[in-house]
Amino acid sequence: MNIIIPMAGKGTRLRPHTLTVPKPLIPVAGKPIIQRLVEELARSYNGKIQTIAFVVGDFGPEVERELVAIAQGLGAQGRIYYQEKALGVGHAIYCARESLHGPCMIAFADTLFKADFTFDPQSDGVIWVQRVKDPSSFGVVRLSPEGYITELVEKPSVFVSDLAIVGIYYFREGERLADALQYVISNDIKEKNEYQLTTALEHLKNQGLCFRTGEVEEWLDCGNKEAILFSNARMLELHAHEALVSPKATIEHSVVVPPCFVGESAVVRHSVIGPFVSVGHQSVVESSIITNSIIQNKSQIRNALLENSMVGNASKYLGAKDELNLGDYSHLSKR
């Protein structure tokens, strides 16, 4: 099976963190979002994953090497395709048409899941969904009494269904999807001025393909800072049974309130961290109190009181120590 991951978006809602690193490579609970996603998909698939294809923008060779390494870590070939113009997710997937053959999965790169992704590989296709309160911001599906998908609608302005498409798809014949996307693009069929995957799925359904749904138990968005921090906390909870603090980290005169991730060669000294804190590889935290935050790799935090915070790679935050002489019945508030 091949996995195709469209990820050419600029991640503007996560700036400044996406100015130098694409959103799918931001770490959540110590691993890049994209790595957690493909590991979960690979864990649920009984066969061999041959290729993981990443559709990117102009991210540079270092990012491309990291993506290929993630694929190779799962025993698959990593391939890089380029989407030079932002023409929609359907167009992005079509850019990887050389990898659209045989059984394929499509996975959007900015979400994480708690789910069982097992499925019947003989199905024409499977689309994973979750019920949502407000479906107007999502692609949704309508089902027949037998459980087959009868209609797919992109961001409906009137109520169609509350089963939102979460961004994971399976196709038994990737070639059929490639042909449908080519049809949509060749005939310039756009929704909201973009080539949508849901349009190609409707075309396949009209050709007689039958799609079923799979449901995810939990759907974690990674679209903005608050969502990233929530996903980090949730992933730390879900993986709390694992050894999240590296044995090669240095913890001195400090308290680590679980669940926390502390990476290899990181240093935590004279500090209290946690709960829900990720400290990246080779980062240093000294004389600080940190909760519900992500500190990425090779950064330095000293004399800090941080909550609900994100600190990028190779950054420094050096706070100031106070010396205080406060008398009786006094009140000091620092804002």
C-alpha positions as CSV (number, residue, x, y, z in Angstrom):
1,M,0.0,0.0,0.0
2,N,1.0,3.6,-0.6
3,I,0.2,6.6,1.6
4,I,-0.1,10.0,0.1
5,I,0.1,13.0,2.4
6,P,-0.7,16.5,1.0
7,M,1.1,19.1,3.1
8,A,2.0,22.0,0.9
9,G,0.0,24.6,3.0
10,K,1.9,27.5,4.5
11,G,0.5,27.1,8.1
12,T,-0.2,30.8,8.5
13,R,-2.3,30.3,11.6
14,L,0.7,28.9,13.4
15,R,3.2,31.7,12.7
16,P,5.9,32.4,13.8
17,H,6.4,28.6,14.3
18,T,5.9,27.8,10.7
19,L,8.2,30.5,9.2
20,T,11.1,28.0,9.1
21,V,9.4,24.6,9.8
22,P,6.2,23.3,8.0
23,K,3.3,22.7,10.4
24,P,3.4,18.9,10.1
25,L,7.0,18.8,11.5
26,I,6.1,20.7,14.7
27,P,6.6,18.2,17.6
28,V,3.7,17.0,19.6
29,A,4.6,14.9,22.7
30,G,8.1,14.7,21.4
31,K,7.4,13.6,17.8
32,P,6.5,15.6,14.7
33,I,2.8,15.6,13.9
34,I,3.4,13.8,10.6
35,Q,5.5,11.1,12.2
36,R,2.8,10.3,14.7
37,L,0.2,10.2,12.0
38,V,2.0,7.8,9.7
39,E,3.1,5.6,12.6
40,E,-0.6,5.2,13.6
41,L,-1.6,4.3,10.1
42,A,1.2,1.8,9.7
43,R,0.3,0.2,13.0
44,S,-3.2,-0.4,11.8
45,Y,-2.3,-1.9,8.5
46,N,-1.4,-5.6,8.3
47,G,0.4,-5.5,4.9
48,K,3.5,-3.7,3.8
49,I,3.6,0.0,3.2
50,Q,5.7,0.5,0.1
51,T,5.8,4.3,-0.4
52,I,4.9,7.3,1.7
53,A,4.5,10.2,-0.7
54,F,4.7,13.8,0.6
55,V,3.2,16.6,-1.4
56,V,5.1,19.8,-0.3
57,G,5.7,23.4,-1.3
58,D,9.1,25.0,-1.3
59,F,10.2,23.7,2.1
60,G,13.9,23.1,1.3
61,P,16.2,20.0,1.2
62,E,16.6,19.7,4.9
63,V,12.8,19.3,5.4
64,E,12.6,16.9,2.5
65,R,15.4,14.7,4.0
66,E,13.5,14.6,7.3
67,L,10.3,13.5,5.6
68,V,12.1,10.8,3.7
69,A,13.8,9.6,6.9
70,I,10.3,9.3,8.6
71,A,9.2,7.1,5.8
72,Q,12.3,5.0,5.9
73,G,11.9,4.5,9.6
74,L,8.7,2.6,8.8
75,G,10.4,0.5,6.2
76,A,8.9,2.4,3.3
77,Q,10.3,4.5,0.5
78,G,9.9,8.2,0.9
79,R,8.9,10.2,-2.2
80,I,8.6,14.0,-2.5
81,Y,6.2,15.7,-4.9
82,Y,5.6,19.4,-5.4
83,Q,2.5,21.5,-5.5
84,E,3.7,24.8,-7.0
85,K,0.3,26.6,-6.9
86,A,-2.3,26.4,-4.2
87,L,-5.1,24.9,-6.3
88,G,-6.8,22.8,-3.6
89,V,-6.3,19.5,-1.9
90,G,-7.6,17.5,-4.9
91,H,-4.9,19.1,-7.1
92,A,-2.3,18.4,-4.4
93,I,-3.1,14.7,-4.4
94,Y,-3.0,14.6,-8.2
95,C,0.5,16.0,-8.1
96,A,1.5,12.6,-6.5
97,R,-0.3,10.6,-9.3
98,E,2.7,8.5,-9.9
99,S,2.2,7.0,-6.5
100,L,-1.6,6.6,-6.9
101,H,-1.6,2.9,-7.9
102,G,-2.9,-0.2,-6.1
103,P,-4.2,0.2,-2.6
104,C,-3.7,3.7,-1.3
105,M,-4.4,5.8,1.7
106,I,-4.7,9.6,1.7
107,A,-4.0,11.4,5.0
108,F,-4.1,15.1,5.8
109,A,-1.1,16.2,7.7
110,D,-2.5,18.6,10.3
111,T,-4.6,16.3,12.4
112,L,-4.0,13.5,14.9
113,F,-6.4,10.8,15.9
114,K,-7.3,8.2,18.5
115,A,-8.8,5.6,16.3
116,D,-8.7,2.0,15.0
117,F,-7.8,2.4,11.4
118,T,-8.3,-1.3,10.5
119,F,-10.6,-1.9,7.5
120,D,-11.7,-4.4,4.9
121,P,-9.0,-4.0,2.2
122,Q,-11.5,-5.4,-0.4
123,S,-13.8,-2.4,0.0
124,D,-13.8,0.0,-2.9
125,G,-13.0,2.8,-0.4
126,V,-13.3,3.9,3.2
127,I,-13.7,7.4,4.4
128,W,-13.2,8.1,8.1
129,V,-15.6,10.5,9.8
130,Q,-16.6,11.9,13.2
131,R,-19.9,13.5,14.3
132,V,-19.6,17.2,14.9
133,K,-21.9,19.9,16.3
134,D,-21.3,22.4,13.5
135,P,-20.6,20.7,10.1
136,S,-20.5,23.9,8.1
137,S,-16.7,24.1,8.3
138,F,-16.1,20.5,7.0
139,G,-16.7,18.1,4.2
140,V,-19.6,15.8,5.2
141,V,-21.1,12.6,4.1
142,R,-24.7,11.3,4.0
143,L,-25.3,7.5,4.4
144,S,-27.9,5.1,3.0
145,P,-29.7,2.8,5.4
146,E,-27.2,0.1,4.5
147,G,-24.3,2.2,5.6
148,Y,-22.9,3.3,2.2
149,I,-22.1,6.9,1.4
150,T,-24.7,8.4,-0.9
151,E,-23.5,12.0,-0.9
152,L,-20.4,14.1,-0.2
153,V,-20.7,17.8,0.3
154,E,-17.8,20.3,0.9
155,K,-18.6,22.8,3.7
156,P,-22.4,22.8,3.3
157,S,-24.2,26.1,3.8
158,V,-27.4,24.2,4.8
159,F,-27.5,21.1,6.9
160,V,-26.7,17.9,5.0
161,S,-25.2,15.7,7.7
162,D,-23.2,15.9,10.9
163,L,-20.7,13.2,9.8
164,A,-17.6,15.3,9.1
165,I,-14.8,13.9,7.0
166,V,-11.6,13.9,9.1
167,G,-9.0,13.6,6.4
168,I,-8.2,9.9,6.2
169,Y,-9.2,7.9,3.1
170,Y,-8.6,4.4,1.7
171,F,-8.9,3.4,-2.0
172,R,-8.5,-0.1,-3.2
173,E,-7.5,1.1,-6.7
174,G,-5.5,4.3,-6.6
175,E,-5.6,4.5,-10.4
176,R,-9.3,5.1,-10.2
177,L,-8.8,8.1,-7.9
178,A,-6.0,9.5,-10.2
179,D,-8.4,9.2,-13.2
180,A,-11.2,11.0,-11.3
181,L,-8.9,13.8,-10.2
182,Q,-7.7,14.2,-13.8
183,Y,-11.3,14.4,-14.9
184,V,-12.0,17.2,-12.3
185,I,-8.9,19.2,-13.3
186,S,-9.2,18.7,-17.1
187,N,-12.9,19.9,-16.9
188,D,-12.0,22.8,-14.5
189,I,-14.6,21.7,-12.0
190,K,-13.9,23.8,-8.9
191,E,-15.6,24.3,-5.5
192,K,-14.8,27.6,-3.8
193,N,-12.2,28.2,-6.5
194,E,-10.2,25.1,-5.8
195,Y,-10.1,21.5,-7.0
196,Q,-11.6,19.5,-4.2
197,L,-11.1,15.8,-3.4
198,T,-14.8,15.5,-2.5
199,T,-15.6,16.4,-6.2
200,A,-13.5,13.5,-7.4
201,L,-15.1,11.2,-4.8
202,E,-18.6,12.1,-6.1
203,H,-17.4,11.3,-9.6
204,L,-16.2,7.9,-8.5
205,K,-19.4,7.2,-6.6
206,N,-21.4,8.1,-9.8
207,Q,-19.3,5.5,-11.6
208,G,-20.5,2.8,-9.3
209,L,-17.8,2.7,-6.6
210,C,-19.2,2.0,-3.1
211,F,-17.6,3.8,-0.1
212,R,-18.1,3.0,3.5
213,T,-17.2,5.0,6.6
214,G,-14.9,4.4,9.5
215,E,-15.3,6.3,12.7
216,V,-12.5,7.9,14.8
217,E,-12.9,8.0,18.5
218,E,-11.1,11.3,18.9
219,W,-10.0,13.9,16.4
220,L,-7.2,16.3,17.4
221,D,-6.8,19.4,15.4
222,C,-3.3,20.9,15.0
223,G,-4.2,24.1,13.2
224,N,-3.3,26.8,15.7
225,K,-1.3,27.3,18.9
226,E,-4.2,26.5,21.3
227,A,-5.0,23.3,19.3
228,I,-1.4,22.2,19.2
229,L,-1.1,22.6,23.0
230,F,-4.3,20.6,23.5
231,S,-3.1,17.9,21.2
232,N,0.3,17.8,22.9
233,A,-1.4,17.3,26.3
234,R,-3.8,14.7,24.9
235,M,-0.9,12.7,23.2
236,L,1.1,12.8,26.5
237,E,-2.0,11.4,28.3
238,L,-2.5,8.7,25.7
239,H,1.2,7.7,25.7
240,A,1.8,8.1,29.5
241,H,2.5,4.4,29.8
242,E,5.6,4.9,27.6
243,A,9.0,6.1,28.8
244,L,8.6,9.7,27.8
245,V,11.6,11.0,29.8
246,S,14.7,10.0,27.9
247,P,17.3,8.2,30.0
248,K,19.9,10.4,28.3
249,A,18.3,13.6,29.7
250,T,19.7,15.3,32.8
251,I,17.2,16.0,35.6
252,E,18.8,17.8,38.5
253,H,17.1,19.2,41.6
254,S,13.8,19.3,39.7
255,V,10.3,18.1,39.8
256,V,8.7,16.6,36.7
257,V,4.9,16.4,37.0
258,P,3.7,13.7,34.6
259,P,2.8,13.3,31.9
260,C,5.8,15.1,30.3
261,F,8.2,14.5,27.5
262,V,11.9,15.3,28.0
263,G,14.1,14.6,25.0
264,E,17.6,13.1,24.6
265,S,20.4,15.3,26.0
266,A,17.9,17.8,27.4
267,V,18.7,19.4,30.8
268,V,16.1,20.3,33.4
269,R,17.8,21.9,36.4
270,H,16.3,23.6,39.5
271,S,12.9,23.7,37.9
272,V,9.3,22.4,38.0
273,I,7.9,21.2,34.7
274,G,4.5,19.7,34.0
275,P,1.9,18.6,33.7
276,F,1.7,18.5,29.9
277,V,5.1,19.8,29.0
278,S,7.3,18.7,26.1
279,V,11.0,19.6,26.3
280,G,12.9,18.9,23.0
281,H,16.2,17.3,22.4
282,Q,19.2,19.3,23.7
283,S,17.1,22.0,25.2
284,V,18.0,23.5,28.6
285,V,15.4,24.5,31.3
286,E,16.9,26.2,34.4
287,S,15.3,27.8,37.4
288,S,11.9,27.8,35.8
289,I,8.3,26.7,36.3
290,I,6.6,25.5,33.1
291,T,3.1,24.0,32.6
292,N,1.1,23.0,29.5
293,S,3.8,24.1,27.0
294,I,6.1,22.9,24.2
295,I,9.8,23.7,24.2
296,Q,11.3,22.6,20.9
297,N,14.9,21.4,20.2
298,K,18.1,23.2,21.2
299,S,16.4,26.0,23.1
300,Q,17.3,27.6,26.4
301,I,14.8,28.7,29.1
302,R,16.0,30.3,32.3
303,N,14.2,32.1,35.1
304,A,10.9,31.7,33.4
305,L,7.3,31.2,34.5
306,L,5.6,29.8,31.5
307,E,2.0,28.4,30.9
308,N,0.2,27.7,27.6
309,S,3.4,28.6,25.7
310,M,5.3,27.4,22.6
311,V,9.0,28.0,22.1
312,G,10.6,27.2,18.8
313,N,13.9,25.6,17.9
314,A,17.2,27.1,18.9
315,S,15.5,29.9,20.8
316,K,16.4,31.6,24.1
317,Y,14.2,33.0,26.8
318,L,16.2,34.5,29.7
319,G,14.0,35.9,32.4
320,A,15.1,38.1,35.3
321,K,15.5,37.0,38.9
322,D,13.8,39.2,41.5
323,E,15.2,40.2,44.9
324,L,12.3,41.1,47.2
325,N,12.0,42.8,50.6
326,L,8.2,42.9,51.2
327,G,6.8,44.1,54.6
328,D,3.7,43.2,56.5
329,Y,0.2,43.6,55.0
330,S,1.7,44.3,51.6
331,H,0.3,43.5,48.2
332,L,2.5,43.2,45.0
333,S,1.0,42.2,41.7
334,K,3.2,41.8,38.6
335,R,1.5,41.7,35.3
